[in-house]
Amino acid sequence: MIATRDSDWTKMFNRRAAILGGAQGLMVATLVGRMYYLQVLQADRYRTLADENRINIQLLPPPRGRILDRFGQPLAANKQQFQVMVIPEQAPKIGQTLEILSQLIDVPDHERERILKEVRRKRSFVPVTIKQNLTWEEMARIQVNAPDLPGIVVDEGLTRYYPIGGGASHLLGYVAAVDEADLTGDPLLQLPGFKIGKLGVEKIYDMQLRGKGGTSEIEVNAVGRAIRELERHEGEPGADVTLTIDERLQRYTAERLEDESASVNVMDIYTGEMLVMVSNPSYDPHVFARGATPSEWKALSTDSHAPMINKSIAGRYPPGSTFKSVVALAALEHGVAGPDATVNCAGFTTFGGRRWYCWAFNQPTRAHGNINMVQAIAQSCDCYFYEMARRMGVDRVAAVAKKLGLGDITGVGLPNEQKGLMPTEAWKKAATGEPWQPGENLNIGIGQGQVTVTPIQLAQLAARLANGGLAVKPTLIKKAPGVEAPQLESLGFSPQNLAVVHEGMFEVINGARGTARTFAKLKFTDAERKGWTMSGKSGSVQTHRISKAEREAGVKKQEELPWEERDHALFIAYAPSEQPRYAMSVVVEHGAHGSDTASPIARDIMMKVLEYDPSRKPRVDEDVVAAAPPAMVPPAPAPTATPVKPAGDGQ
Amino acid sequence: MTDGFYSARLRRGDMAPTEKLSQVSWSLLFWVCCIFAFGFAMLYSAGGGSFQPWAGPQLARFLAGIAIVLVVAILDIRILLQYAYVFYGLVLILLVAVDVRGLIGMGAQRWIDLGFINLQPSELMKPALIMALARYFQGVGIEDIGRPINLLVPVVMTLVPVALIIKEPDLGTALLVLMSAAGVLFMAGVRMWKFALVIAVGLGAIPVIWPFLHDYQQNRVLTFLNPERDPLGDGYHILQSKIALGSGGLFGKGFMDGTQSRLNFLPEKQTDFIFTMLAEELGMVGALGLLALYVIVLIYGYSIAFRCRHQFGRLVAMGLTTGFFLFFFINIAMVMGLLPVVGVTLPFISYGGTSLLTLMLCVGILMNVQVHRDIQISMRGGIDF
């Protein structure tokens, strides 16, 4: 009985144990199958996912290339900057730590609120910036007190620095944070704190200066804390850009202009290299690198002296009497006047039923009398040039002016360059629908009316006159050592005609009756340069019309007018007269007479230029340049009685 | 000494402790030690190559556990039989105490602090219920199994603690206890169709029970059904676990070189997800090795049950073996994404005191059945000389 029952039990037990065991075996097999699926079949996929999990690729910003002057002096460089940050997890009592810190450096209350807010938002090991651009002293103060400041760290980075301050801001531009519109897909642009060039050379050569970012593969844990660096690919630092600017001259010019609203451009008449390009007043480019405040923006953009505008390329002015050099050359080229033919100046010309005054009318002498071309240039006789323009008509003047580069962009390579305007009869018809009035020719003759030019065009004009009619163009970028300057094309002017204009411009400064004889004579005393002279042409441009009533009441002196109503003062020049190498333009807004305001500035700067004579000197830091013969070396200037025209581009 | 004499003594069970020790399955203990060695190595790795905070304490507990195994193994099995209900009752009271403490607002905890150990009554309930059920069926003849009363009592004995454990809430352990009990009932001879009925009713009840589950429990099930549902929330754990497993490949990333575990992408790598870490560092080879050890222990359990001559021992051995199987199966299936995350640890491997000591207690009971396999026990369960 018991045995039977036992055997029944055993049978059932064994049967059920087999079922259970079989089921468990199947389930274990399922586990093995799943393991095989995950660890063998899908292993590659999961391995990738695991790496994506743990590896965080960080971009390493490359140091931005420098902008150098022609001698290798930095105009824009990178400066070490210190910033203080707090790592919340290392600062258990963060409020107290900030309290102590604010006794060492200034941390405003609203900043403290921002910091605490950021600390709450971010993970505890992510550093939060407290203050940037610490002075050396502040940095040292924090370092000394480090034991009392748990979690406070000082980090160093690079910030853009312009040793020349605001002295070249318009030329160099500035760097600032990336805007939405700047995003091009370059991952560097997405880096927080990354700065790109926004204006000037910084903008134009941004790609070259920027360099290529490196990468760093960081192993991170589940909450994103960096554990170690796995791999590092260094990027390429940005390349330096070498300009043709001479930092010493640029700095001198900026200082010389003081508060004037002005533009000065100096260029090499054979290579087109710009030695100076100053637009005054300027702004501090460092403001933009750190981010300008709204009030700073407002101050800069509403200033009557327009500090944000690069007047050298974007300021458009009537050329005034400086244009008489162009009209004179045009008259000779078109054969409407000979060098010795005279025009009678009675203090005014009557044309079209009204009087066209010469500036001499307001002088004690009242008139220039019979005057030839050289003297007409030297004394800036309006009557003479009314007559020349009347004889030629605007289109023949424009043909020569355009050859000399007026009314067209020079292609110096900066953003926002303006064309100005050299009107023609066809232009007027197209622009206004009205036919050209003969009276307008007279206005053009003295550089007034519709014609406008930029200061850099005026410098180019002076250079093209001085180099014997070669089509030189201004450039800012220094050619790599050994690269030949391209041969300059001739503009096709007759050397005899140019010589007449040269003589006139020589007389402007050095003649007994020249308009700029008082302030523009070079005053060298050293043996080498004693007797060197400068040639030029002054100009002043009315910014408001003198009414008949005013003229009869006696024209007011410029000094009596409010600043906005004074004439613009212009001056173009080249030197040395006999063997020219440098040409320049000076435009002083509302500076009154060109001969009084602009010419001494031109003289001082030109003397500095000749003193340094930068185009003849090799770069101090580059032996290669020193060893290579300069692209073009004109014969050493020597004071001679007769102007010697350079032999063109053939050497 | 003849075999007959020997077996007569064995039948009576009057063996000296040394004799009993010689009957202990030392090889089973060896395999258990092998499994623990795996776990010890993993806890050492999880601690970043240090005995602290996990490997050292766990080793101490394991050594204490070996003492428990041997002591329990040589107790007279009839004492286990006699006190099965008492043990069950005591654990039940502890479970109620834990629940009541949660109810009166002292914080819902699964354990009772005994000073030297945080005791989890739900863990202890596994062997207690198995023994109590075995005790119950020891007195029931095969022809009486079908009587409703013989089904009702064990079912009540099972459902009361299961309900209490669910309330803690510890769904994983409740499931383990329930299914181990089902294993005992199955081996005791309860009809197949009754199981089928219960399963059918259970499936039918899911829509009724669903609203009563905690949000996180619902989420776990939903996440299991679609792990990509919320990859940074509830799906995160299981996704990271699969990444760790898969990236381990065939041979693993090397001991202590698991990136997922070392960089904390794996949650609870020392407890619930320790198998993942093992499979990541030692690869499929290591995982299969551990699985093989588990299967070896399983086979030992079966063979002990087969060789036992009394119903109590057989049911206890089968119940414990089934429980052990479910224990490691649910954990491994869970970390591999085959089951929802229910919070079941891996036997002998996961860090945790009560769990390890309970397991050692179970091994001790299994050994006890092995030692006392030939003893005759009366129908009523008393000691029969």
Interface residues (C-beta under 8 A of the other chain):
Chain A: R5 D8 W9 M12 F13 N14 R16 A17 L20 G21 Q24 M27 V28 T30 L31 V32 R34 M35 Y36 L38 Q39 V40 Q42 A43 R45 Y46 R47 L49 A50 N53 R54 E219 V220 N221 A222 V223 I227
Chain B: G141 I142 G183 F186 M187 G189 Q240 K242 I243 A244 L245 G246 S247 G248 G249 L250 T259 Q260 R262 L263 N264 F265 A279 G283 M284 A287 L288 L291 V295 L298 Y302 A305 F306 Q311 R314 M318 T322 F325 F329 I332 A333 M336 G337 L338
